[in-house]
């Protein structure tokens, strides 16, 4: 009986240390950030976000977003909703967007519903897409450095 409790205590210590090692491996394996162009993020259909989203890489939106969205590539899925301005290198819309869009390449899928102005270099609108607003072609809609704001030094903050 006492032998079992010692065995359990030893087993617990071994289990604790193996969990600590596993946690350490997980941290080390995931501490190296992927290259900006490889970064993929998504907002699932059951998720609502209120606030500003800024990042590089690809952002897939399948839920509801209220606020600004800044990313290299943005894909708004069927049934998704975005209420706010969008700045992207490339933007594909299958859901609803209410706000101003600044993107070099914009594609409105047949299920898209857009209410707002679109500033673009190229614009493709599939049959049955709905767009209410102004479309303005510009050669330099965005520059890539505007996608991720630069960190300001304390001297610049004044």
VENKAGI-V941002 format. One record per pair of residues at least 12 apart in sequence whose C-alpha atoms are under 10 Angstrom apart, sorted by the first residue. I is the first residue (numbers start at 1). J is the second residue. D is the distance in Angstrom with one decimal. If there is no record, write none. Layout:
BEGIN
i=I j=J d=D
i=I j=J d=D
END
This chain:
BEGIN
i=34 j=57 d=9.8
i=35 j=56 d=9.3
i=35 j=57 d=8.5
i=36 j=55 d=8.6
i=36 j=56 d=5.6
i=36 j=57 d=5.4
i=36 j=58 d=9.0
i=36 j=72 d=9.1
i=37 j=56 d=6.9
i=37 j=57 d=4.7
i=37 j=58 d=7.6
i=37 j=72 d=8.2
i=37 j=73 d=9.4
i=38 j=56 d=8.9
i=38 j=57 d=6.1
i=38 j=58 d=7.8
i=39 j=55 d=8.9
i=39 j=56 d=6.9
i=39 j=57 d=4.8
i=39 j=58 d=6.2
i=39 j=59 d=8.4
i=39 j=72 d=9.9
i=40 j=55 d=9.8
i=40 j=56 d=8.6
i=40 j=57 d=5.9
i=40 j=58 d=4.8
i=40 j=59 d=6.0
i=40 j=60 d=7.8
i=40 j=73 d=9.4
i=41 j=55 d=9.1
i=41 j=56 d=9.4
i=41 j=57 d=7.9
i=41 j=58 d=6.3
i=41 j=59 d=4.9
i=41 j=60 d=6.2
i=41 j=61 d=8.6
i=41 j=74 d=9.7
i=42 j=58 d=8.2
i=42 j=59 d=5.4
i=42 j=60 d=4.4
i=42 j=61 d=5.7
i=42 j=62 d=7.4
i=42 j=63 d=9.0
i=42 j=74 d=9.6
i=42 j=75 d=9.2
i=42 j=76 d=9.8
i=43 j=59 d=7.9
i=43 j=60 d=6.3
i=43 j=61 d=4.8
i=43 j=62 d=5.7
i=43 j=63 d=5.8
i=43 j=64 d=8.0
i=43 j=65 d=8.6
i=43 j=76 d=9.6
i=43 j=80 d=9.4
i=44 j=60 d=8.2
i=44 j=61 d=6.6
i=44 j=62 d=5.0
i=44 j=63 d=5.2
i=44 j=64 d=8.6
i=44 j=77 d=9.7
i=44 j=80 d=9.0
i=45 j=61 d=7.8
i=45 j=62 d=4.6
i=45 j=63 d=3.9
i=45 j=64 d=7.4
i=45 j=77 d=9.1
i=45 j=78 d=9.7
i=45 j=79 d=8.1
i=45 j=80 d=7.0
i=45 j=81 d=9.7
i=46 j=62 d=8.1
i=46 j=63 d=5.9
i=46 j=64 d=8.2
i=46 j=80 d=9.9
i=47 j=61 d=9.4
i=47 j=62 d=8.1
i=47 j=63 d=5.2
i=47 j=64 d=6.4
i=47 j=65 d=8.5
i=48 j=62 d=9.5
i=48 j=63 d=6.0
i=48 j=64 d=4.6
i=48 j=65 d=5.8
i=48 j=66 d=8.0
i=48 j=80 d=10.0
i=48 j=81 d=9.4
i=48 j=82 d=9.9
i=49 j=63 d=8.2
i=49 j=64 d=6.3
i=49 j=65 d=4.8
i=49 j=66 d=6.2
i=49 j=67 d=8.1
i=49 j=82 d=9.6
i=50 j=64 d=8.5
i=50 j=65 d=5.9
i=50 j=66 d=4.7
i=50 j=67 d=5.9
i=50 j=68 d=9.1
i=50 j=83 d=9.5
i=50 j=84 d=10.0
i=51 j=65 d=7.8
i=51 j=66 d=6.2
i=51 j=67 d=4.8
i=51 j=68 d=6.9
i=51 j=69 d=8.8
i=51 j=84 d=9.4
i=52 j=65 d=9.0
i=52 j=66 d=8.1
i=52 j=67 d=5.2
i=52 j=68 d=4.7
i=52 j=69 d=6.1
i=52 j=70 d=8.0
i=52 j=84 d=9.0
i=52 j=85 d=9.6
i=53 j=65 d=9.0
i=53 j=66 d=9.7
i=53 j=67 d=7.5
i=53 j=68 d=6.1
i=53 j=69 d=4.8
i=53 j=70 d=6.1
i=53 j=71 d=8.0
i=53 j=86 d=9.6
i=54 j=68 d=8.1
i=54 j=69 d=6.1
i=54 j=70 d=4.7
i=54 j=71 d=6.0
i=54 j=72 d=9.5
i=54 j=87 d=9.4
i=54 j=147 d=7.1
i=54 j=148 d=6.4
i=54 j=149 d=8.4
i=55 j=69 d=8.5
i=55 j=70 d=6.2
i=55 j=71 d=4.9
i=55 j=72 d=7.4
i=55 j=73 d=9.6
i=55 j=88 d=10.0
i=55 j=147 d=7.0
i=55 j=148 d=6.2
i=55 j=149 d=9.3
i=56 j=70 d=7.9
i=56 j=71 d=5.0
i=56 j=72 d=5.2
i=56 j=73 d=7.8
i=56 j=74 d=9.8
i=56 j=88 d=9.4
i=56 j=89 d=10.0
i=56 j=144 d=9.5
i=56 j=147 d=7.1
i=56 j=148 d=7.0
i=57 j=71 d=6.4
i=57 j=72 d=5.2
i=57 j=73 d=6.1
i=57 j=74 d=8.5
i=57 j=88 d=10.0
i=57 j=89 d=9.9
i=58 j=71 d=6.8
i=58 j=72 d=6.2
i=58 j=73 d=4.6
i=58 j=74 d=5.9
i=58 j=75 d=7.6
i=58 j=88 d=9.7
i=58 j=90 d=9.3
i=58 j=91 d=9.8
i=59 j=71 d=6.7
i=59 j=72 d=7.9
i=59 j=73 d=6.2
i=59 j=74 d=4.9
i=59 j=75 d=6.2
i=59 j=76 d=8.4
i=59 j=88 d=9.9
i=59 j=91 d=9.7
i=60 j=73 d=8.4
i=60 j=74 d=6.0
i=60 j=75 d=4.7
i=60 j=76 d=6.0
i=60 j=77 d=7.2
i=60 j=80 d=9.7
i=60 j=92 d=9.6
i=61 j=74 d=7.5
i=61 j=75 d=6.1
i=61 j=76 d=4.8
i=61 j=77 d=6.0
i=61 j=78 d=9.2
i=61 j=79 d=9.6
i=61 j=80 d=6.4
i=61 j=81 d=8.1
i=61 j=82 d=8.4
i=61 j=93 d=9.5
i=61 j=94 d=9.9
i=61 j=95 d=9.1
i=62 j=75 d=8.5
i=62 j=76 d=6.2
i=62 j=77 d=5.1
i=62 j=78 d=7.1
i=62 j=79 d=6.8
i=62 j=80 d=4.6
i=62 j=81 d=7.6
i=62 j=82 d=9.5
i=62 j=94 d=9.5
i=62 j=95 d=8.3
i=63 j=76 d=8.7
i=63 j=77 d=8.3
i=63 j=78 d=9.5
i=63 j=79 d=7.6
i=63 j=80 d=4.9
i=63 j=81 d=6.4
i=63 j=82 d=8.4
i=63 j=95 d=9.6
i=64 j=76 d=9.9
i=64 j=79 d=9.0
i=64 j=80 d=5.8
i=64 j=81 d=4.8
i=64 j=82 d=5.9
i=64 j=83 d=8.1
i=64 j=96 d=9.5
i=65 j=80 d=8.3
i=65 j=81 d=6.3
i=65 j=82 d=4.8
i=65 j=83 d=6.2
i=65 j=84 d=7.9
i=65 j=97 d=9.5
i=66 j=81 d=8.3
i=66 j=82 d=6.0
i=66 j=83 d=4.8
i=66 j=84 d=5.9
i=66 j=85 d=9.2
i=66 j=98 d=9.6
i=67 j=82 d=7.6
i=67 j=83 d=6.2
i=67 j=84 d=4.6
i=67 j=85 d=6.9
i=67 j=86 d=8.7
i=67 j=99 d=9.3
i=68 j=82 d=8.7
i=68 j=83 d=8.0
i=68 j=84 d=5.1
i=68 j=85 d=4.9
i=68 j=86 d=5.9
i=68 j=87 d=8.0
i=68 j=99 d=9.0
i=68 j=100 d=9.6
i=69 j=82 d=8.7
i=69 j=83 d=9.5
i=69 j=84 d=7.4
i=69 j=85 d=6.4
i=69 j=86 d=4.8
i=69 j=87 d=6.2
i=69 j=88 d=8.1
i=69 j=101 d=9.6
i=69 j=147 d=9.3
i=70 j=85 d=8.5
i=70 j=86 d=6.0
i=70 j=87 d=4.8
i=70 j=88 d=5.9
i=70 j=89 d=9.2
i=70 j=102 d=9.6
i=70 j=103 d=9.9
i=70 j=146 d=8.5
i=70 j=147 d=5.5
i=70 j=148 d=7.5
i=70 j=149 d=9.7
i=71 j=86 d=8.4
i=71 j=87 d=6.7
i=71 j=88 d=5.2
i=71 j=89 d=7.4
i=71 j=90 d=8.7
i=71 j=91 d=9.3
i=71 j=103 d=10.0
i=71 j=144 d=9.3
i=71 j=146 d=9.5
i=71 j=147 d=5.8
i=71 j=148 d=7.8
i=72 j=87 d=8.2
i=72 j=88 d=5.0
i=72 j=89 d=4.9
i=72 j=90 d=6.5
i=72 j=91 d=8.5
i=72 j=103 d=9.2
i=72 j=144 d=7.7
i=72 j=146 d=10.0
i=72 j=147 d=6.8
i=72 j=148 d=9.2
i=73 j=87 d=9.2
i=73 j=88 d=5.8
i=73 j=89 d=5.8
i=73 j=90 d=4.8
i=73 j=91 d=5.9
i=73 j=92 d=8.3
i=73 j=103 d=9.3
i=73 j=105 d=9.5
i=74 j=86 d=8.7
i=74 j=87 d=8.8
i=74 j=88 d=6.5
i=74 j=89 d=8.1
i=74 j=90 d=6.3
i=74 j=91 d=4.9
i=74 j=92 d=6.4
i=74 j=93 d=8.2
i=74 j=103 d=9.6
i=74 j=106 d=9.7
i=75 j=88 d=10.0
i=75 j=90 d=8.4
i=75 j=91 d=5.9
i=75 j=92 d=4.9
i=75 j=93 d=6.1
i=75 j=94 d=7.9
i=75 j=95 d=9.4
i=75 j=107 d=9.6
i=76 j=91 d=7.9
i=76 j=92 d=6.1
i=76 j=93 d=4.8
i=76 j=94 d=5.6
i=76 j=95 d=5.9
i=76 j=96 d=8.1
i=76 j=97 d=8.6
i=76 j=108 d=9.7
i=76 j=109 d=9.8
i=76 j=112 d=8.9
i=77 j=92 d=8.3
i=77 j=93 d=6.5
i=77 j=94 d=4.9
i=77 j=95 d=5.5
i=77 j=96 d=8.8
i=77 j=109 d=9.5
i=77 j=111 d=9.1
i=77 j=112 d=8.9
i=78 j=93 d=7.9
i=78 j=94 d=4.6
i=78 j=95 d=4.4
i=78 j=96 d=8.0
i=78 j=109 d=9.0
i=78 j=110 d=9.6
i=78 j=111 d=6.6
i=78 j=112 d=7.5
i=78 j=113 d=9.9
i=79 j=94 d=7.4
i=79 j=95 d=5.0
i=79 j=96 d=7.2
i=79 j=111 d=8.6
i=79 j=112 d=9.0
i=80 j=93 d=9.0
i=80 j=94 d=7.6
i=80 j=95 d=4.8
i=80 j=96 d=6.2
i=80 j=97 d=8.4
i=80 j=112 d=9.7
i=81 j=93 d=9.8
i=81 j=94 d=9.4
i=81 j=95 d=5.9
i=81 j=96 d=4.7
i=81 j=97 d=5.9
i=81 j=98 d=8.2
i=81 j=113 d=9.4
i=81 j=114 d=10.0
i=82 j=95 d=8.2
i=82 j=96 d=6.3
i=82 j=97 d=4.8
i=82 j=98 d=6.3
i=82 j=99 d=8.0
i=82 j=114 d=9.6
i=83 j=96 d=8.3
i=83 j=97 d=5.9
i=83 j=98 d=4.8
i=83 j=99 d=6.0
i=83 j=100 d=9.4
i=83 j=115 d=9.6
i=84 j=97 d=7.6
i=84 j=98 d=6.2
i=84 j=99 d=4.7
i=84 j=100 d=7.0
i=84 j=101 d=8.8
i=84 j=116 d=9.6
i=85 j=97 d=8.8
i=85 j=98 d=7.8
i=85 j=99 d=4.8
i=85 j=100 d=4.7
i=85 j=101 d=5.8
i=85 j=102 d=7.9
i=85 j=116 d=9.0
i=85 j=117 d=9.6
i=85 j=118 d=10.0
i=86 j=98 d=9.6
i=86 j=99 d=7.3
i=86 j=100 d=6.4
i=86 j=101 d=4.9
i=86 j=102 d=6.2
i=86 j=103 d=7.7
i=86 j=118 d=9.5
i=87 j=100 d=8.6
i=87 j=101 d=6.1
i=87 j=102 d=4.8
i=87 j=103 d=5.7
i=87 j=104 d=9.0
i=87 j=119 d=9.6
i=87 j=141 d=9.2
i=87 j=142 d=7.6
i=87 j=143 d=10.0
i=87 j=144 d=9.9
i=87 j=146 d=8.6
i=87 j=147 d=7.1
i=88 j=101 d=8.2
i=88 j=102 d=6.5
i=88 j=103 d=4.8
i=88 j=104 d=7.1
i=88 j=105 d=8.3
i=88 j=106 d=9.0
i=88 j=120 d=9.9
i=88 j=141 d=9.4
i=88 j=142 d=7.6
i=88 j=143 d=9.3
i=88 j=144 d=8.5
i=88 j=146 d=9.3
i=88 j=147 d=7.1
i=89 j=102 d=8.4
i=89 j=103 d=5.2
i=89 j=104 d=5.2
i=89 j=105 d=6.5
i=89 j=106 d=8.6
i=89 j=120 d=9.5
i=89 j=121 d=9.8
i=89 j=141 d=8.9
i=89 j=142 d=7.2
i=89 j=143 d=8.2
i=89 j=144 d=7.3
i=89 j=147 d=8.4
i=90 j=102 d=9.5
i=90 j=103 d=6.0
i=90 j=104 d=6.0
i=90 j=105 d=4.8
i=90 j=106 d=6.1
i=90 j=107 d=8.3
i=90 j=120 d=9.6
i=90 j=122 d=9.7
i=91 j=103 d=6.5
i=91 j=104 d=8.1
i=91 j=105 d=6.2
i=91 j=106 d=4.8
i=91 j=107 d=6.3
i=91 j=108 d=8.5
i=91 j=120 d=9.9
i=91 j=123 d=9.7
i=92 j=105 d=8.3
i=92 j=106 d=5.9
i=92 j=107 d=4.8
i=92 j=108 d=6.1
i=92 j=109 d=7.2
i=92 j=112 d=9.1
i=92 j=124 d=9.4
i=93 j=106 d=7.9
i=93 j=107 d=6.3
i=93 j=108 d=5.0
i=93 j=109 d=5.9
i=93 j=110 d=9.0
i=93 j=111 d=8.1
i=93 j=112 d=5.7
i=93 j=113 d=8.2
i=93 j=114 d=8.4
i=93 j=125 d=9.8
i=93 j=129 d=9.5
i=94 j=107 d=8.8
i=94 j=108 d=6.5
i=94 j=109 d=5.1
i=94 j=110 d=7.0
i=94 j=111 d=5.1
i=94 j=112 d=4.4
i=94 j=113 d=7.6
i=94 j=114 d=9.5
i=94 j=129 d=8.6
i=95 j=108 d=9.0
i=95 j=109 d=8.4
i=95 j=110 d=9.4
i=95 j=111 d=6.3
i=95 j=112 d=4.9
i=95 j=113 d=6.2
i=95 j=114 d=8.2
i=95 j=129 d=9.8
i=96 j=111 d=8.5
i=96 j=112 d=5.9
i=96 j=113 d=4.7
i=96 j=114 d=5.8
i=96 j=115 d=8.1
i=96 j=130 d=9.3
i=96 j=131 d=10.0
i=97 j=112 d=8.0
i=97 j=113 d=6.4
i=97 j=114 d=4.8
i=97 j=115 d=6.2
i=97 j=116 d=7.8
i=97 j=131 d=9.6
i=98 j=113 d=8.4
i=98 j=114 d=6.0
i=98 j=115 d=4.8
i=98 j=116 d=5.8
i=98 j=117 d=9.1
i=98 j=132 d=9.7
i=98 j=133 d=10.0
i=99 j=114 d=8.0
i=99 j=115 d=6.5
i=99 j=116 d=4.9
i=99 j=117 d=7.1
i=99 j=118 d=8.8
i=99 j=133 d=9.7
i=100 j=114 d=9.4
i=100 j=115 d=8.3
i=100 j=116 d=5.2
i=100 j=117 d=5.0
i=100 j=118 d=6.1
i=100 j=119 d=7.9
i=100 j=133 d=9.2
i=100 j=134 d=9.6
i=101 j=114 d=9.6
i=101 j=115 d=9.9
i=101 j=116 d=7.4
i=101 j=117 d=6.2
i=101 j=118 d=4.7
i=101 j=119 d=6.0
i=101 j=120 d=8.0
i=101 j=135 d=9.5
i=101 j=141 d=9.9
i=102 j=117 d=8.6
i=102 j=118 d=6.2
i=102 j=119 d=4.8
i=102 j=120 d=6.1
i=102 j=121 d=9.3
i=102 j=136 d=9.8
i=102 j=138 d=9.7
i=102 j=140 d=10.0
i=102 j=141 d=6.2
i=102 j=142 d=6.8
i=103 j=118 d=7.8
i=103 j=119 d=6.4
i=103 j=120 d=5.2
i=103 j=121 d=7.3
i=103 j=122 d=8.6
i=103 j=123 d=9.2
i=103 j=138 d=9.7
i=103 j=140 d=9.3
i=103 j=141 d=6.2
i=103 j=142 d=6.6
i=103 j=143 d=9.6
i=104 j=119 d=7.9
i=104 j=120 d=4.9
i=104 j=121 d=4.7
i=104 j=122 d=6.3
i=104 j=123 d=8.4
i=104 j=137 d=9.2
i=104 j=138 d=8.4
i=104 j=139 d=8.2
i=104 j=140 d=7.5
i=104 j=141 d=5.8
i=104 j=142 d=6.7
i=104 j=143 d=9.1
i=105 j=119 d=9.4
i=105 j=120 d=6.2
i=105 j=121 d=6.0
i=105 j=122 d=4.9
i=105 j=123 d=6.1
i=105 j=124 d=8.3
i=105 j=141 d=9.4
i=106 j=118 d=8.4
i=106 j=119 d=9.0
i=106 j=120 d=6.7
i=106 j=121 d=8.1
i=106 j=122 d=6.3
i=106 j=123 d=4.8
i=106 j=124 d=6.3
i=106 j=125 d=8.4
i=107 j=122 d=8.4
i=107 j=123 d=5.9
i=107 j=124 d=4.7
i=107 j=125 d=5.9
i=107 j=126 d=7.9
i=107 j=129 d=9.9
i=108 j=123 d=7.9
i=108 j=124 d=6.2
i=108 j=125 d=4.8
i=108 j=126 d=6.1
i=108 j=127 d=9.1
i=108 j=128 d=9.5
i=108 j=129 d=6.3
i=108 j=130 d=8.3
i=108 j=131 d=8.6
i=109 j=124 d=8.4
i=109 j=125 d=6.5
i=109 j=126 d=5.3
i=109 j=127 d=7.9
i=109 j=128 d=8.2
i=109 j=129 d=6.1
i=109 j=130 d=9.2
i=110 j=125 d=7.6
i=110 j=126 d=5.0
i=110 j=127 d=5.5
i=110 j=128 d=4.9
i=110 j=129 d=4.3
i=110 j=130 d=7.9
i=111 j=126 d=8.6
i=111 j=127 d=9.0
i=111 j=128 d=6.9
i=111 j=129 d=5.6
i=111 j=130 d=7.8
i=112 j=125 d=8.9
i=112 j=126 d=8.7
i=112 j=127 d=9.9
i=112 j=128 d=8.1
i=112 j=129 d=5.0
i=112 j=130 d=6.0
i=112 j=131 d=7.9
i=113 j=128 d=9.3
i=113 j=129 d=6.2
i=113 j=130 d=4.6
i=113 j=131 d=6.0
i=113 j=132 d=8.3
i=114 j=129 d=8.3
i=114 j=130 d=6.1
i=114 j=131 d=4.8
i=114 j=132 d=6.2
i=114 j=133 d=7.9
i=115 j=130 d=8.3
i=115 j=131 d=6.0
i=115 j=132 d=4.9
i=115 j=133 d=6.0
i=115 j=134 d=9.2
i=116 j=131 d=7.8
i=116 j=132 d=6.3
i=116 j=133 d=4.7
i=116 j=134 d=6.9
i=116 j=135 d=8.9
i=117 j=131 d=9.0
i=117 j=132 d=7.9
i=117 j=133 d=4.9
i=117 j=134 d=4.6
i=117 j=135 d=5.8
i=117 j=136 d=7.8
i=118 j=131 d=9.5
i=118 j=132 d=9.8
i=118 j=133 d=7.5
i=118 j=134 d=6.3
i=118 j=135 d=4.8
i=118 j=136 d=6.3
i=118 j=137 d=8.3
i=119 j=134 d=8.4
i=119 j=135 d=6.1
i=119 j=136 d=4.9
i=119 j=137 d=5.9
i=119 j=138 d=6.7
i=119 j=139 d=9.7
i=119 j=140 d=9.6
i=119 j=141 d=6.5
i=119 j=142 d=9.3
i=120 j=135 d=7.7
i=120 j=136 d=6.4
i=120 j=137 d=5.1
i=120 j=138 d=5.8
i=120 j=139 d=7.7
i=120 j=140 d=8.3
i=120 j=141 d=5.9
i=120 j=142 d=8.7
i=121 j=136 d=8.4
i=121 j=137 d=5.4
i=121 j=138 d=5.3
i=121 j=139 d=5.5
i=121 j=140 d=7.1
i=121 j=141 d=6.6
i=121 j=142 d=9.4
i=122 j=136 d=9.7
i=122 j=137 d=7.1
i=122 j=138 d=8.6
i=122 j=139 d=9.0
i=123 j=135 d=8.6
i=123 j=136 d=9.5
i=123 j=137 d=8.3
END
